[in-house]
Amino acid sequence: MSQVPAWFERKFEFTFPVEQCPNLCVRLRGSPARLEEMLRGVSREVLIRKPEDKWSAQEHAGHLLDLEPLWRARVGDFLEDGNTLTVADLTNRKTDEAKHNARDLRDILAGFRLERMRLLDRVGKLEPALFTRSLLHPRLQQPMRLVDHLYFVGEHDDHHLARIWELINT
C-alpha cells in the first residue's frame, strides 16, 4: 500500500507571495534531473513492474511527460481572455494508452527534459504582471494565479517522484 497521498484528494492553499516565482521555476527546472538521478541504474524489471496493476515507475515517468502539454496550455490560458484554465483529462487516458513500459526510458527522460525546458522558456518570456492574474482551476474550483499554477506543477512532479521512489525501493 502506497504511503504517498492520493493526488485527487489533495487540497491546496495558494497564499504565498508572487515573489516566490523564481524559486518555483528553479524547482521545476530541477525535476528532469531529479527523475533521471532517481531512475539511474534501476533495472528494467523494476522499472516496468506494475504492483496491484497500477502504473509502473516508468509509466509514472511517462505521465510526467504526458502532462507537459497541459501545463503549457494553462500558461497560455493566462494570456487569453477566458476565466477558466484548460480542463485536464482526469481519467489519464493518454498515459494509459501510451504504452510507456514498451518505450526506451531514455526517450521518456529526454522528452520530459525537452518539454519542461519549453514550458520554462515560455514562462521566462512573460510579463511580470501576468503572474498575479487569476483563473479558475476547473477541478479544484478555486482561483489560481499563474505563480500558483507553477507551484501546482511542482507539487504534481513531486507527487509522482515520491510514488516512483516507493516503486523502485519496495
Z-matrix of the N, CA and C atoms (Angstrom, degrees):
N
C 1 1.467
C 2 1.526 1 109.13
N 3 1.307 2 116.14 1 132.42
C 4 1.458 3 122.24 2 -177.63
C 5 1.529 4 111.36 3 -70.58
N 6 1.325 5 115.22 4 142.83
C 7 1.458 6 121.33 5 174.14
C 8 1.531 7 111.25 6 -95.15
N 9 1.334 8 117.14 7 -7.31
C 10 1.460 9 121.39 8 179.22
C 11 1.525 10 107.80 9 -79.15
N 12 1.338 11 117.55 10 125.51
C 13 1.469 12 119.65 11 -179.72
C 14 1.528 13 111.57 12 -59.09
N 15 1.323 14 116.28 13 145.93
C 16 1.467 15 121.10 14 178.74
C 17 1.523 16 109.69 15 -62.38
N 18 1.324 17 116.23 16 132.63
C 19 1.466 18 121.64 17 -176.32
C 20 1.525 19 111.63 18 -58.64
N 21 1.316 20 116.99 19 -46.62
C 22 1.454 21 119.93 20 -174.21
C 23 1.526 22 113.01 21 -72.09
N 24 1.315 23 117.40 22 -8.03
C 25 1.465 24 120.74 23 176.04
C 26 1.524 25 112.08 24 -93.94
N 27 1.328 26 116.97 25 -8.24
C 28 1.465 27 120.98 26 -178.64
C 29 1.521 28 111.31 27 -68.12
N 30 1.308 29 115.45 28 143.19
C 31 1.463 30 123.26 29 172.09
C 32 1.523 31 107.08 30 -114.34
N 33 1.313 32 116.74 31 150.65
C 34 1.457 33 121.11 32 -176.26
C 35 1.517 34 110.18 33 -130.11
N 36 1.314 35 114.64 34 141.06
C 37 1.465 36 122.03 35 171.70
C 38 1.521 37 106.67 36 -121.15
N 39 1.303 38 115.33 37 121.88
C 40 1.456 39 120.90 38 -177.23
C 41 1.528 40 108.70 39 -105.18
N 42 1.322 41 115.55 40 81.00
C 43 1.461 42 120.32 41 -174.55
C 44 1.522 43 113.11 42 -117.85
N 45 1.317 44 117.29 43 1.22
C 46 1.461 45 119.92 44 -177.56
C 47 1.530 46 109.82 45 -79.66
N 48 1.322 47 117.35 46 158.63
C 49 1.471 48 120.07 47 -177.93
C 50 1.532 49 112.21 48 -73.83
N 51 1.306 50 115.48 49 150.45
C 52 1.458 51 122.03 50 179.64
C 53 1.525 52 111.09 51 -60.38
N 54 1.314 53 117.56 52 -22.27
C 55 1.469 54 121.71 53 179.53
C 56 1.533 55 112.20 54 -64.68
N 57 1.326 56 117.49 55 -9.45
C 58 1.467 57 121.20 56 176.27
C 59 1.530 58 112.37 57 -77.05
N 60 1.312 59 117.43 58 -5.12
C 61 1.460 60 121.78 59 -176.11
C 62 1.530 61 113.54 60 -53.29
N 63 1.341 62 120.72 61 -47.48
C 64 1.466 63 118.94 62 179.06
C 65 1.533 64 112.51 63 -59.27
N 66 1.322 65 116.83 64 -37.87
C 67 1.467 66 120.60 65 178.24
C 68 1.526 67 110.50 66 -63.90
N 69 1.323 68 116.25 67 -40.99
C 70 1.461 69 120.34 68 179.92
C 71 1.523 70 110.93 69 -66.26
N 72 1.323 71 116.80 70 -39.00
C 73 1.465 72 119.78 71 178.70
C 74 1.521 73 111.27 72 -65.55
N 75 1.323 74 117.72 73 -37.36
C 76 1.467 75 120.71 74 176.38
C 77 1.536 76 109.46 75 -65.12
N 78 1.326 77 116.72 76 -42.32
C 79 1.464 78 120.63 77 177.73
C 80 1.531 79 110.56 78 -58.98
N 81 1.320 80 116.59 79 -46.37
C 82 1.465 81 120.66 80 -178.93
C 83 1.526 82 111.61 81 -66.76
N 84 1.308 83 116.60 82 -36.84
C 85 1.467 84 120.91 83 178.49
C 86 1.535 85 110.39 84 -63.99
N 87 1.314 86 117.40 85 -29.80
C 88 1.458 87 121.33 86 -178.42
C 89 1.518 88 115.28 87 -83.07
N 90 1.308 89 118.15 88 -12.30
C 91 1.473 90 119.73 89 -176.97
C 92 1.525 91 113.65 90 -59.58
N 93 1.342 92 119.94 91 -45.20
C 94 1.470 93 118.03 92 178.20
C 95 1.530 94 112.56 93 -59.68
N 96 1.326 95 117.68 94 -40.70
C 97 1.468 96 120.47 95 179.98
C 98 1.530 97 110.77 96 -65.94
N 99 1.324 98 117.23 97 -40.76
C 100 1.468 99 119.84 98 179.06
C 101 1.530 100 110.49 99 -64.14
N 102 1.330 101 116.23 100 -40.81
C 103 1.467 102 120.17 101 178.41
C 104 1.522 103 110.62 102 -64.41
N 105 1.322 104 116.94 103 -46.75
C 106 1.467 105 120.88 104 179.59
C 107 1.527 106 111.00 105 -59.70
N 108 1.317 107 116.35 106 -45.53
C 109 1.465 108 120.59 107 -179.87
C 110 1.524 109 111.15 108 -62.30
N 111 1.319 110 116.50 109 -42.05
C 112 1.459 111 121.21 110 -178.08
C 113 1.526 112 111.49 111 -63.99
N 114 1.329 113 116.88 112 -35.91
C 115 1.466 114 120.59 113 -174.57
C 116 1.526 115 113.28 114 -94.14
N 117 1.313 116 117.20 115 -8.15
C 118 1.466 117 120.67 116 -179.45
C 119 1.535 118 110.07 117 -59.77
N 120 1.314 119 115.16 118 126.35
C 121 1.457 120 121.16 119 175.52
C 122 1.522 121 115.44 120 79.99
N 123 1.325 122 118.36 121 0.71
C 124 1.465 123 121.02 122 178.80
C 125 1.527 124 108.18 123 -77.90
N 126 1.305 125 116.56 124 133.92
C 127 1.461 126 120.22 125 -178.05
C 128 1.527 127 111.26 126 -65.94
N 129 1.323 128 115.18 127 151.24
C 130 1.466 129 120.29 128 178.22
C 131 1.526 130 110.51 129 -58.32
N 132 1.316 131 116.19 130 -38.30
C 133 1.471 132 120.74 131 179.81
C 134 1.532 133 110.86 132 -57.34
N 135 1.308 134 116.98 133 -44.27
C 136 1.469 135 121.33 134 179.17
C 137 1.518 136 110.60 135 -71.33
N 138 1.322 137 117.40 136 -38.82
C 139 1.471 138 121.40 137 -178.36
C 140 1.522 139 112.85 138 -61.31
N 141 1.331 140 117.46 139 -37.04
C 142 1.462 141 119.71 140 -173.19
C 143 1.533 142 112.97 141 -104.15
N 144 1.317 143 116.97 142 3.76
C 145 1.474 144 120.83 143 177.75
C 146 1.530 145 109.08 144 -64.24
N 147 1.344 146 115.92 145 134.89
C 148 1.464 147 121.58 146 -176.73
C 149 1.530 148 110.18 147 -119.35
N 150 1.337 149 116.64 148 81.74
C 151 1.463 150 118.17 149 179.51
C 152 1.527 151 111.43 150 -64.85
N 153 1.311 152 114.98 151 137.51
C 154 1.466 153 122.04 152 179.85
C 155 1.529 154 111.63 153 55.30
N 156 1.332 155 116.43 154 26.76
C 157 1.462 156 123.97 155 179.53
C 158 1.530 157 112.85 156 57.26
N 159 1.331 158 116.08 157 28.92
C 160 1.468 159 122.29 158 175.07
C 161 1.525 160 107.25 159 -97.13
N 162 1.327 161 117.37 160 178.00
C 163 1.449 162 120.60 161 -178.73
C 164 1.518 163 112.04 162 -59.72
N 165 1.305 164 114.96 163 143.78
C 166 1.464 165 122.51 164 173.26
C 167 1.529 166 109.06 165 -79.41
N 168 1.321 167 116.21 166 171.55
C 169 1.466 168 120.67 167 175.27
C 170 1.531 169 109.83 168 -58.65
N 171 1.324 170 117.19 169 -42.33
C 172 1.462 171 120.25 170 -179.47
C 173 1.525 172 111.01 171 -66.88
N 174 1.309 173 118.16 172 -35.80
C 175 1.462 174 120.35 173 177.30
C 176 1.535 175 111.11 174 -68.31
N 177 1.321 176 117.34 175 -36.02
C 178 1.467 177 119.64 176 174.51
C 179 1.531 178 109.81 177 -62.46
N 180 1.329 179 116.59 178 -42.10
C 181 1.473 180 120.15 179 177.36
C 182 1.531 181 109.82 180 -61.89
N 183 1.323 182 116.72 181 -43.60
C 184 1.461 183 120.79 182 177.56
C 185 1.520 184 111.82 183 -62.66
N 186 1.313 185 117.14 184 -35.84
C 187 1.462 186 121.25 185 178.47
C 188 1.533 187 110.55 186 -62.72
N 189 1.318 188 117.05 187 -39.40
C 190 1.463 189 119.24 188 176.89
C 191 1.524 190 110.36 189 -58.46
N 192 1.325 191 116.59 190 -42.68
C 193 1.462 192 121.02 191 176.14
C 194 1.529 193 110.68 192 -64.64
N 195 1.326 194 116.80 193 -43.33
C 196 1.467 195 121.20 194 -177.37
C 197 1.527 196 113.21 195 -60.49
N 198 1.330 197 117.51 196 -29.12
C 199 1.465 198 121.08 197 -176.00
C 200 1.530 199 113.96 198 -84.63
N 201 1.321 200 117.88 199 -12.79
C 202 1.468 201 119.78 200 -177.11
C 203 1.534 202 113.33 201 -57.44
N 204 1.337 203 120.56 202 -40.70
C 205 1.473 204 118.79 203 177.00
C 206 1.539 205 112.73 204 -61.18
N 207 1.329 206 117.48 205 -34.71
C 208 1.460 207 120.47 206 177.37
C 209 1.525 208 110.41 207 -65.56
N 210 1.332 209 116.42 208 -45.48
C 211 1.467 210 119.04 209 -179.34
C 212 1.540 211 110.53 210 -61.52
N 213 1.333 212 116.99 211 -41.32
C 214 1.469 213 120.61 212 178.31
C 215 1.524 214 110.86 213 -65.84
N 216 1.335 215 116.72 214 -41.09
C 217 1.468 216 120.11 215 178.84
C 218 1.525 217 110.33 216 -61.64
N 219 1.315 218 116.61 217 -39.21
C 220 1.463 219 119.43 218 179.95
C 221 1.527 220 111.47 219 -69.33
N 222 1.317 221 117.60 220 -34.70
C 223 1.468 222 118.93 221 173.02
C 224 1.527 223 108.26 222 -60.98
N 225 1.319 224 117.27 223 -43.12
C 226 1.456 225 121.33 224 176.87
C 227 1.517 226 112.97 225 -60.67
N 228 1.334 227 117.32 226 -33.21
C 229 1.462 228 120.98 227 178.80
C 230 1.528 229 111.55 228 -58.40
N 231 1.321 230 116.22 229 -34.32
C 232 1.461 231 120.04 230 -179.28
C 233 1.537 232 111.78 231 -69.41
N 234 1.324 233 116.90 232 -16.10
C 235 1.466 234 121.59 233 178.39
C 236 1.531 235 111.86 234 -91.48
N 237 1.316 236 117.28 235 -12.14
C 238 1.460 237 122.77 236 -175.26
C 239 1.526 238 110.69 237 -95.97
N 240 1.323 239 115.73 238 -179.24
C 241 1.463 240 121.80 239 -178.35
C 242 1.526 241 113.70 240 -91.91
N 243 1.317 242 118.59 241 0.21
C 244 1.460 243 121.09 242 -176.28
C 245 1.519 244 112.59 243 -70.78
N 246 1.326 245 114.32 244 -179.92
C 247 1.457 246 119.43 245 179.00
C 248 1.529 247 113.12 246 -126.60
N 249 1.351 248 116.49 247 2.05
C 250 1.459 249 121.45 248 -178.63
C 251 1.525 250 109.45 249 -132.80
N 252 1.314 251 115.41 250 142.64
C 253 1.464 252 121.08 251 176.88
C 254 1.524 253 111.01 252 -72.63
N 255 1.315 254 116.18 253 155.52
C 256 1.463 255 122.31 254 175.54
C 257 1.527 256 109.56 255 -53.86
N 258 1.315 257 115.24 256 136.54
C 259 1.465 258 121.80 257 -178.62
C 260 1.529 259 109.57 258 -78.18
N 261 1.320 260 115.49 259 136.48
C 262 1.467 261 121.36 260 175.76
C 263 1.524 262 109.71 261 -86.55
N 264 1.322 263 116.04 262 154.00
C 265 1.462 264 121.22 263 171.27
C 266 1.525 265 107.09 264 -81.03
N 267 1.314 266 116.88 265 100.74
C 268 1.465 267 120.89 266 -174.79
C 269 1.525 268 113.28 267 -71.57
N 270 1.339 269 116.88 268 -8.21
C 271 1.465 270 119.21 269 176.22
C 272 1.526 271 111.12 270 -87.53
N 273 1.332 272 117.34 271 -9.56
C 274 1.469 273 122.70 272 -178.38
C 275 1.524 274 112.36 273 55.15
N 276 1.306 275 115.71 274 37.16
C 277 1.463 276 121.42 275 -178.88
C 278 1.525 277 112.45 276 -55.96
N 279 1.343 278 116.75 277 -39.62
C 280 1.459 279 120.15 278 -178.42
C 281 1.534 280 110.68 279 -57.31
N 282 1.313 281 116.75 280 -44.73
C 283 1.466 282 120.42 281 -179.81
C 284 1.518 283 110.29 282 -69.58
N 285 1.315 284 117.53 283 -42.42
C 286 1.464 285 120.23 284 -179.37
C 287 1.524 286 112.15 285 -62.43
N 288 1.328 287 117.23 286 -32.71
C 289 1.469 288 121.10 287 -176.92
C 290 1.529 289 113.22 288 -93.17
N 291 1.316 290 117.93 289 -7.66
C 292 1.473 291 121.19 290 -171.91
C 293 1.523 292 114.24 291 -75.66
N 294 1.318 293 118.13 292 -18.03
C 295 1.468 294 121.68 293 -178.48
C 296 1.535 295 110.85 294 55.76
N 297 1.325 296 115.29 295 47.47
C 298 1.461 297 120.47 296 -179.00
C 299 1.530 298 112.57 297 -60.38
N 300 1.323 299 118.03 298 -29.10
C 301 1.468 300 119.76 299 179.66
C 302 1.525 301 112.18 300 -67.47
N 303 1.325 302 117.99 301 -21.51
C 304 1.461 303 121.16 302 178.43
C 305 1.533 304 111.70 303 -87.79
N 306 1.322 305 117.13 304 -7.93
C 307 1.465 306 121.50 305 -177.84
C 308 1.519 307 110.62 306 -87.77
N 309 1.304 308 114.54 307 163.93
C 310 1.461 309 121.28 308 172.89
C 311 1.524 310 107.11 309 -79.37
N 312 1.321 311 117.44 310 127.10
C 313 1.459 312 121.65 311 -179.00
C 314 1.522 313 111.28 312 -55.79
N 315 1.321 314 117.11 313 -36.52
C 316 1.468 315 120.17 314 -179.47
C 317 1.524 316 111.63 315 -59.48
N 318 1.324 317 117.07 316 -35.22
C 319 1.468 318 120.61 317 178.63
C 320 1.530 319 111.25 318 -68.58
N 321 1.321 320 116.32 319 -39.78
C 322 1.465 321 120.71 320 177.86
C 323 1.526 322 109.59 321 -63.89
N 324 1.320 323 116.75 322 -47.63
C 325 1.460 324 120.93 323 -178.14
C 326 1.527 325 111.57 324 -63.87
N 327 1.327 326 116.84 325 -43.42
C 328 1.470 327 120.44 326 179.29
C 329 1.529 328 110.26 327 -65.65
N 330 1.316 329 116.74 328 -39.98
C 331 1.465 330 120.45 329 178.65
C 332 1.518 331 111.64 330 -64.33
N 333 1.322 332 116.55 331 -42.20
C 334 1.462 333 120.05 332 179.19
C 335 1.526 334 110.53 333 -63.54
N 336 1.319 335 116.52 334 -45.25
C 337 1.468 336 120.10 335 179.02
C 338 1.536 337 110.31 336 -59.67
N 339 1.319 338 117.45 337 -47.11
C 340 1.461 339 121.66 338 -178.94
C 341 1.531 340 111.59 339 -61.33
N 342 1.324 341 115.92 340 -48.25
C 343 1.467 342 119.86 341 -177.53
C 344 1.527 343 111.78 342 -67.79
N 345 1.310 344 117.59 343 -36.12
C 346 1.464 345 119.80 344 178.41
C 347 1.525 346 110.32 345 -66.32
N 348 1.324 347 117.04 346 -39.56
C 349 1.461 348 119.54 347 178.20
C 350 1.528 349 110.64 348 -66.33
N 351 1.329 350 117.76 349 -34.81
C 352 1.470 351 120.93 350 175.17
C 353 1.529 352 110.20 351 -61.58
N 354 1.333 353 116.45 352 -43.30
C 355 1.462 354 120.66 353 178.46
C 356 1.527 355 110.44 354 -60.81
N 357 1.322 356 116.57 355 -48.89
C 358 1.462 357 120.01 356 -176.35
C 359 1.526 358 112.38 357 -70.20
N 360 1.319 359 117.24 358 -32.34
C 361 1.467 360 119.65 359 174.25
C 362 1.524 361 109.97 360 -62.80
N 363 1.317 362 116.68 361 -41.28
C 364 1.470 363 120.08 362 179.12
C 365 1.527 364 110.35 363 -65.62
N 366 1.317 365 116.70 364 -45.18
C 367 1.463 366 121.03 365 179.53
C 368 1.524 367 110.59 366 -61.33
N 369 1.326 368 116.58 367 -39.23
C 370 1.454 369 121.11 368 -177.88
C 371 1.516 370 114.45 369 -65.56
N 372 1.318 371 117.10 370 -17.26
C 373 1.468 372 121.32 371 -178.88
C 374 1.528 373 113.16 372 -96.79
N 375 1.328 374 117.18 373 1.61
C 376 1.461 375 120.50 374 -175.46
C 377 1.521 376 111.90 375 -84.63
N 378 1.311 377 114.75 376 152.39
C 379 1.463 378 121.67 377 176.10
C 380 1.529 379 109.20 378 -68.74
N 381 1.329 380 117.69 379 139.41
C 382 1.473 381 121.09 380 -178.77
C 383 1.530 382 113.91 381 -54.23
N 384 1.325 383 118.65 382 -34.25
C 385 1.467 384 121.14 383 -178.48
C 386 1.530 385 112.33 384 -61.89
N 387 1.322 386 117.88 385 -26.96
C 388 1.469 387 120.59 386 -179.23
C 389 1.522 388 112.59 387 -65.53
N 390 1.305 389 117.93 388 -26.16
C 391 1.458 390 120.64 389 -175.33
C 392 1.520 391 112.85 390 -69.38
N 393 1.327 392 117.12 391 -14.99
C 394 1.465 393 120.70 392 177.18
C 395 1.526 394 112.10 393 -101.02
N 396 1.321 395 117.36 394 -7.78
C 397 1.466 396 120.36 395 178.62
C 398 1.514 397 108.65 396 -64.47
N 399 1.324 398 116.38 397 141.02
C 400 1.455 399 121.37 398 -174.44
C 401 1.527 400 110.83 399 -118.74
N 402 1.332 401 115.71 400 134.40
C 403 1.467 402 122.96 401 174.81
C 404 1.526 403 108.27 402 -129.93
N 405 1.315 404 116.11 403 159.12
C 406 1.461 405 121.01 404 179.72
C 407 1.530 406 110.05 405 -79.38
N 408 1.327 407 116.06 406 128.80
C 409 1.464 408 120.46 407 172.73
C 410 1.529 409 106.38 408 -81.14
N 411 1.330 410 119.05 409 123.30
C 412 1.466 411 120.83 410 -171.15
C 413 1.527 412 115.33 411 -65.46
N 414 1.322 413 118.88 412 -35.59
C 415 1.468 414 119.67 413 179.90
C 416 1.523 415 111.46 414 -82.76
N 417 1.317 416 116.48 415 -44.53
C 418 1.462 417 120.33 416 -177.15
C 419 1.522 418 112.25 417 -74.06
N 420 1.337 419 116.13 418 -21.83
C 421 1.462 420 122.19 419 -177.30
C 422 1.525 421 111.27 420 54.40
N 423 1.335 422 114.46 421 46.20
C 424 1.455 423 120.42 422 175.42
C 425 1.520 424 108.54 423 -144.35
N 426 1.338 425 116.21 424 153.31
C 427 1.462 426 119.06 425 178.84
C 428 1.522 427 111.26 426 -65.76
N 429 1.309 428 115.05 427 147.01
C 430 1.456 429 121.29 428 -179.98
C 431 1.524 430 107.93 429 -140.47
N 432 1.338 431 116.00 430 124.39
C 433 1.462 432 120.70 431 173.73
C 434 1.528 433 108.04 432 -79.01
N 435 1.321 434 116.17 433 164.53
C 436 1.463 435 119.30 434 176.42
C 437 1.525 436 110.56 435 -58.13
N 438 1.327 437 117.78 436 -40.91
C 439 1.459 438 120.06 437 177.76
C 440 1.531 439 110.46 438 -62.72
N 441 1.326 440 117.74 439 -34.56
C 442 1.473 441 121.63 440 176.67
C 443 1.522 442 110.49 441 -67.28
N 444 1.319 443 115.96 442 -37.55
C 445 1.464 444 120.03 443 177.34
C 446 1.539 445 110.06 444 -59.84
N 447 1.316 446 116.76 445 -42.90
C 448 1.468 447 120.06 446 178.75
C 449 1.521 448 110.58 447 -63.06
N 450 1.321 449 117.20 448 -40.55
C 451 1.468 450 121.43 449 176.10
C 452 1.527 451 110.03 450 -61.52
N 453 1.320 452 116.58 451 -43.85
C 454 1.461 453 122.71 452 -179.99
C 455 1.528 454 110.64 453 -59.56
N 456 1.328 455 116.66 454 -43.79
C 457 1.469 456 121.07 455 177.41
C 458 1.531 457 109.94 456 -61.14
N 459 1.330 458 117.14 457 -43.89
C 460 1.461 459 120.61 458 177.82
C 461 1.514 460 112.41 459 -61.68
N 462 1.315 461 116.88 460 -40.77
C 463 1.466 462 120.51 461 177.52
C 464 1.528 463 110.83 462 -65.54
N 465 1.334 464 116.35 463 -38.84
C 466 1.467 465 120.41 464 177.29
C 467 1.529 466 110.19 465 -63.60
N 468 1.334 467 116.33 466 -44.91
C 469 1.471 468 120.09 467 176.07
C 470 1.520 469 110.14 468 -54.89
N 471 1.327 470 115.86 469 -52.10
C 472 1.463 471 120.61 470 -175.41
C 473 1.524 472 112.15 471 -64.27
N 474 1.327 473 116.65 472 -34.15
C 475 1.467 474 120.48 473 176.29
C 476 1.532 475 110.05 474 -58.60
N 477 1.324 476 115.91 475 -48.79
C 478 1.462 477 119.51 476 -177.53
C 479 1.528 478 111.70 477 -73.92
N 480 1.315 479 117.84 478 -33.60
C 481 1.466 480 119.63 479 175.21
C 482 1.528 481 110.41 480 -63.38
N 483 1.317 482 117.36 481 -39.80
C 484 1.469 483 120.79 482 177.84
C 485 1.524 484 110.78 483 -65.21
N 486 1.307 485 116.29 484 -40.01
C 487 1.472 486 119.67 485 178.98
C 488 1.533 487 110.27 486 -67.10
N 489 1.328 488 117.27 487 -41.36
C 490 1.460 489 120.75 488 176.38
C 491 1.525 490 109.93 489 -60.17
N 492 1.331 491 116.01 490 -44.18
C 493 1.474 492 119.99 491 179.60
C 494 1.531 493 110.11 492 -57.62
N 495 1.319 494 117.24 493 -43.89
C 496 1.467 495 120.72 494 177.32
C 497 1.527 496 110.93 495 -60.22
N 498 1.316 497 116.28 496 -45.87
C 499 1.472 498 120.67 497 -175.40
C 500 1.524 499 112.40 498 -65.26
N 501 1.314 500 117.32 499 -36.67
C 502 1.471 501 118.22 500 -176.91
C 503 1.521 502 112.29 501 -87.43
N 504 1.325 503 116.98 502 -8.28
C 505 1.463 504 119.74 503 -178.23
C 506 1.522 505 112.98 504 -116.25
N 507 1.325 506 117.26 505 18.94
C 508 1.469 507 120.24 506 175.92
C 509 1.505 508 109.65 507 -122.44
